Amino acid sequence: MLIKRMLSLAIAVTMATSLFVGCGKKVEKDTTDAVKTQETKSYKIRFSKSYHSGLEEAGKAGENIVDNRFTQAYEKDSGINVTWEFQPKTDGDQKIAMMFAGGDFPDLISLTKAQAFKYYVQGVLMPVNELMDKYTPEYKKITPKEPLDAVMQDGKYVGFPAIADDYTKATTAGIIVRRDIMNELGLKDPKTIDEFTALLKAVKEKKPDMIPLDVRVDTNSIPKLNPIEGAFGVAPLWAVSNGKVVHNAIQPGYKDYILYVKSLYNQGLINKEFSLNKDLKANFQSGKAFATIGGWADTVSSGMKNTLLAKFPTAKIDFIPYPEGKNGLKGSAQKPPFANNVICVPVNAKEKEGGAKFIDYCSTEKAGLIQDYGIEGIDYKVQDGKIATSDEQQSKAAWRVIYTTVSREGSFNRRVGLKGYTEEFNRYTEVCKGNIMPDIQYNFPPIEKVDSVGGTLAKHQAEFITKVIMGAASINDWDKYVADFNTKGGKDAIAAVNEWYAKNGKK
């Protein structure tokens, strides 16, 4: 409460000061000299960036994170002097609140979507539509409609969304398998959910010491089997059906999904202790599991691949196609159309124009080369019109990722290629093609009636599904489960989302 009062007072005082100063500003004539002065105007901005693990790499390398070859290159190319500030690894939300409460407003600040909407509603942040229209033509050119829609409140953008340029190609999860074992046993890729069951049975029969399908649970203890949910049409948490938004945890297809997973459990085709398993990779990378659920990055960046190969040199990790359920249903939920952060502009930022222009510069191909490869002549060179670099060069420049602001189309593929992950990413996107199920939750803003009951509903869902699978409850209690879901806030949450959808969601 104290922080909120301090925040309100700081905003009021600063806005009043800004208005007073603005009233005494001299209006210049629109002359050629004035235009030239405006074109050559230099900007100095403060940019509060979210914490990134690359900061630790920079620290180990003894790099000055606010003044180095990358920051100098950005300044030289853009003509904009940026004071880089990085938010702490822990307690970031509290420290941002204190910063705003003290009247300390950077020109640009990276926030999560939830933070961005919270401060926008409080009046701390400004809508960026006008800045976008006036100063960011490059950003507008490369930014798809979907990420912009995801940061819209009453027709206004609360910030510049950081683009997740792989969301159109990949889902949140696929089915990871040991391809070497499938080859050894002469097993083919399943096409249907029944064939998928038969695949797991064959592995259990021939490899009795292996877990056919390793299942983990999320922080709410809900089983993470999104590709299987897809076969029953309930992979996205929120979906549009017959012109209305529905919560898939209470749809008939979810009931069928629970019964299917229960059948796997009863046949010993998933790990018996799944309700306690929160580790995606432990059983798979140790060689105990034949299959698990995850995305392409889980097979590489988590160390899963290297750990498994160290123990089983001939092992091969692969993805199988999404199994098809009734009526041709298959796939997995889409990834968010935006990365974790939204770049926002405080109402009382001193250099709004310069901040917007820096975002636009970061949207250019020139800035993209620094972001993706580093500095020409140091981190890469151009040979016959192509980029030439080495693993050693790139390893020494890996921490440059902390300055990433805007991702251009193709940037993601470049970074994947530099890390040697192109094969895994391409294989995964091949499997995902045509199997991405839209999730409407990425489009609506924070809604109080949804956010306030989200944890309660997830816990209720987790308890029911786990008990039914493990035999501690009956699927005959489904109607009671749905009724309790509604009374615990689900009915009001669904109504609130549909109210938003009626006004803003229909396109």
Secondary structure, 3 states (H helix, E strand, C coil): CHHHHHHHHHHHHHHHHHHHHHHCCCCCCCCHHHHHHHHCCCEEEEEEECCCCHHHHHHHCCCCCCCCHHHHHHHHHHCEEEEEEECCCCCHHHHHHHHHHCCCCCCEEEEEHHHHHHHHHCCCECCCHHHHHHHCHHHHHHCCHHHHHCCEECCEECCEEEECCCCCCCECCEEEEEHHHHHHHCCCCCCEHHHHHHHHHHHHHHCCCCEEECCCECCCCCECCHHHHHCCCCCCCEEEECCEEEEHHHCHHHHHHHHHHHHHHHCCCECCCHHHCCCCCHHHHCCCEEEEEECHHHHCCCCHHHHHHHHCCCCCEEEECCCECHHHCCCEEECCCEEEEEEECECCCCCHHHHHHHHHHHCCHHHHHHHHCCCECCCEEEECCEEECCHHHHHHCHHHHHHCCCCCCCHHHHHHHHCCCHHHHHHHHHHHCCCEECCHHHCCCCCHHHHCCHHHHHHHHHHHHHHHHHCCCCHHHHHHHHHHHHHHHHHHHHHHHHHHHHHHHCC
